[in-house]
Amino acid sequence: MSKKNDGLSLGYRFKWRLTWLLLHVAGPASLSDDLDPRRRMERERAARVARHQAAH
């Protein structure tokens, strides 16, 4: 498993990718990084991986 997927289940990764793609296609237009839902998802995912790596 790659470092960017540590601690993420297959179901979580599938749902995350599907949601990210849907936001890319049908989401809001360009927003600042603070307001962009895709960037928020990416930050939350990175935090989840970091928590898993810190625990191990």
Secondary structure, 3 states (H helix, E strand, C coil): CCHHHCCCCHHHHHHHHHHHHHHHHHCCCCCCCCCCHHHHHHHHHHHHHHHHHHHC
